């Protein structure tokens, strides 16, 4: 994984609440993911910000998504009842392994810890080994966090604490029956177990085994990613054209500056004031054009970076071997890929790199000195004028 790709992918792997890499991510009803601890803090009212608001009805039965404001019911079972986003968790592990290989000793989390050689504290984000685990909370605590986060008083005093044990890799199980999921219901877009299938609740639905559903969905995602890559390639080519246009603007602008200067030399004292005025017009026009193209480059590079991050995340998702894990969130990922691919502005220049709008005519200059000026046809888009004036003002400062 290249540094550029890793940097773009990091944005997909960062929790928007704590701004850190996801740790034990959980899914809300809206399919947005956050660290389990972040959601727990929000639900318990430990962290309240202007963007993150929790509706505490009695004992925090509803959590409002910090991103889209959609409510997720905790059904009286707390944050622990929320489903884990295993696909996201696995990709974070792969990302950290790749980063350790790239940066060697400079690391935030140890690969060996993620490989299961240690049970980590869920509150130190991988920096400390756990000293105890709580059976009821299903969380691990280091010796420093345990007395602070899980004090032995109140309801917590009745919880069972045990020495941490390395467990096998978690797998998605049926939340109702506890069995391993083996069937995918396309109508509900969810994985179910055999007991769910026999119960009749999915009768008439489009159901298939995980292998078939996983392959079909992977094909769908791969097709969407191909479209995204083609779009990113178009943006990359257009950014190159924009960069080339910047050079053309500078060359044409300087050429016009020289022409103005040479013709003004003969008039010297008579046209010195007008020369400064015309040169100022040319430079301002050149700055406007450069501002337009530079702004476009910034916007399209930002879109390209976002697309590369999403494409990189999708490629990592396609490597997921556990079928249920892959199917858990892949549909929202496909939607994001398609929306990102389709939601792009047209790849068009917002101004011309030439200076055809500035006409220089000195035929009657000697008799019309006070009227000499460069005609500005203003070929910039009107909706860019305010932004351009602000940028020009900042540059002058």
C-alpha angles and dihedrals in degrees: 000000000000121000090246091052092045091050091052092045092052090070090060091050099050123100110233092215102053097018089227131113111285114273116195092339119208130199125238122206090264089058093247113136131217136168111280090234092051091053090045091052090049093047092049092047093244093129123035122172134164090261099040114061124169121201104219106200100177100309104010099275094161129053121193115218110244090217107044103010092234113148123239119199117224089199091222091293099098130229092313089073092065115103118253118241097229094172092058091043092052093049090051089054092050090047092052091049091052091047092051090053089050098043098027107190096014102085142136098207130025118245090214089057091054091046089064103261089120136026106229130216108257091215100050093056094235100317098108137041115244119252098189139009127211115227094204098042093039089218133123124227132196119221091263098049099040099076091041103045100026107031116180096246139092116006090341090065089070093055120108115242120197139175110269116263126195108244132198117263111290119250130196112264133184107273091213103043103018092229125133110269113244104162133062120212108206092190092059094028089226140113118245138185129237092264091055089051093049092047090073096232090119096043110140093018124123102258131173140163117277094250095057094041092046094051093047091049092046089053089051092050093046090053091050092048091052089056090048092050091050089051091049089050090053090050091049091053091046092050088054089052090049091050090050089048089056089058091048090051091053094046094046092042094051090045090055090046090055092048092051091047095049094050092046093053092076091054093043108155094020095056102026093110093044091047091058089049093051094045089050089053092051094048092047090050091048090049091049092052092046090048090052094049094042090050090050091049091051093048096046093044088052090051090046091050091049090049092048091050092050092045091049091049090049092050090052089048090053089058092060109119099191104087098202091049091052094048093048096082106000095107093060088047091053089050091051091050092050094044091049090048094049100036098075130117120243115280097241135132112255091207139013120260090218125083097225090133092065110076121190118201121169100161093111095025098120092059095035103042096138091052097053112120142133114261112232113205090182102226094180119110111263095230090060096056097089093048091046093051090052092050093046089050091052091049092051090053 
